[in-house]
């Protein structure tokens, strides 16, 4: 695996743009600082992230994805269903595709205030953390 041949796909669920834009920007800063090429793919919501990743996985090739999004608890069980199913779907993709790494930068929050706090640009937000995790994983492999 050669670093110059790698292209990381950042999958961004833009349902809560005020939350996901800072995640995406922090993620990009980390990748650019480490000289990684990347591509941004937008999807409508968190539930579509694993679907897009599955669509983009190339068998027997190195596949690198960073998942960014936000799920906020509402009045119904929907929060639990989405959070659990997306987490499991991401793990399933990795388990079924030997050369695939997915870094999870999806915020699961109990309220919007909590989500905004975890996405603040001044802090090391979930986008920053997910990108750093990806960089560390790649360094382990090359």
C-alpha positions in Angstrom: 0.0 0.0 0.0 1.4 3.3 -1.1 0.2 6.5 0.6 0.1 8.5 -2.7 -2.4 5.9 -4.1 -4.8 6.3 -1.3 -8.0 8.2 -1.6 -10.2 8.6 1.5 -13.9 9.0 1.0 -15.6 11.2 3.5 -19.3 10.4 3.6 -21.3 13.3 5.1 -24.9 13.1 6.1 -26.0 16.7 5.8 -29.4 16.5 7.6 -27.9 18.7 10.3 -25.6 20.9 8.3 -24.8 23.2 11.2 -23.4 20.2 13.0 -21.9 18.2 10.1 -20.1 21.2 8.3 -17.7 21.7 11.3 -17.1 18.0 11.4 -16.3 17.9 7.7 -14.0 21.0 8.0 -12.1 19.5 10.9 -11.8 16.2 9.1 -10.4 17.9 6.0 -7.8 19.9 8.0 -6.4 16.7 9.5 -6.3 14.9 6.1 -4.7 17.9 4.3 -2.1 18.3 7.2 -1.1 14.6 6.6 -1.1 15.0 2.8 -4.0 12.5 2.1 -6.2 12.8 -0.9 -9.9 12.7 -0.2 -13.3 12.9 -1.8 -16.5 14.2 -0.2 -19.8 12.4 -0.8 -23.0 13.8 0.6 -26.0 11.8 1.6 -29.3 13.0 3.0 -29.1 11.4 6.4 -27.1 9.0 8.6 -29.1 6.0 7.5 -27.8 6.4 4.0 -24.1 6.4 5.0 -23.6 2.6 5.1 -25.6 2.4 1.8 -23.2 4.8 0.1 -20.2 3.1 1.5 -21.4 -0.3 0.4 -22.0 1.1 -3.1 -18.5 2.5 -3.3 -16.5 -0.5 -1.8 -14.3 -2.1 -4.4 -13.7 -5.8 -3.7 -10.0 -6.7 -3.2 -8.9 -3.0 -3.2 -8.1 -0.8 -0.3 -11.2 1.1 0.7 -11.0 4.0 3.2 -14.1 5.8 4.5 -14.8 8.4 7.2 -18.5 8.5 8.2 -19.7 11.9 9.5 -23.2 12.7 10.6 -25.5 13.3 13.5 -28.5 11.5 15.1 -30.4 13.5 17.8 -32.9 11.8 20.1 -36.5 12.9 19.5 -39.8 11.8 21.0 -39.8 8.3 19.5 -37.8 5.2 19.3 -36.4 6.3 15.9 -33.1 7.5 17.5 -32.3 4.0 18.8 -33.2 2.3 15.6 -31.0 4.6 13.4 -28.1 4.7 15.8 -28.0 0.9 16.3 -28.6 -0.1 12.7 -26.1 2.3 11.3 -23.4 1.2 13.7 -24.0 -2.4 13.0 -24.1 -1.8 9.2 -20.7 -0.1 9.3 -19.2 -3.0 11.2 -20.8 -5.5 8.8 -19.2 -3.7 5.8 -15.8 -3.9 7.5 -16.2 -7.5 8.4 -17.3 -8.5 4.9 -14.6 -6.5 3.1 -11.1 -7.4 4.3 -9.3 -4.3 2.9 -11.9 -1.8 4.1 -11.5 0.7 7.0 -14.3 2.9 8.2 -13.7 5.6 10.8 -16.9 6.5 12.6 -17.4 10.2 13.2 -21.2 10.0 13.7 -22.5 11.9 16.7 -25.3 10.2 18.6 -26.7 12.9 21.0 -29.6 13.2 23.4 -30.3 16.8 22.3 -29.2 19.4 19.8 -27.2 21.3 22.4 -25.1 18.2 23.1 -24.6 17.6 19.4 -23.5 21.2 18.8 -21.0 21.0 21.7 -19.5 17.8 20.2 -19.2 19.4 16.8 -17.6 22.8 17.8 -14.7 23.7 15.5 -12.6 25.1 18.3 -12.6 21.7 20.0 -11.2 18.5 18.8 -14.6 17.4 17.4 -15.8 14.1 16.1 -14.7 14.9 12.6 -11.2 15.6 13.9 -11.2 12.4 15.9 -12.4 10.3 13.0 -9.8 11.7 10.6 -7.0 11.2 13.2 -8.2 7.6 13.7 -8.0 7.0 10.0 -4.5 8.5 9.7 -3.3 6.3 12.6 -4.8 3.2 11.0 -3.2 3.9 7.7 0.2 4.5 9.4 -0.2 1.0 11.0 -0.7 -0.5 7.6 1.9 1.2 5.4 
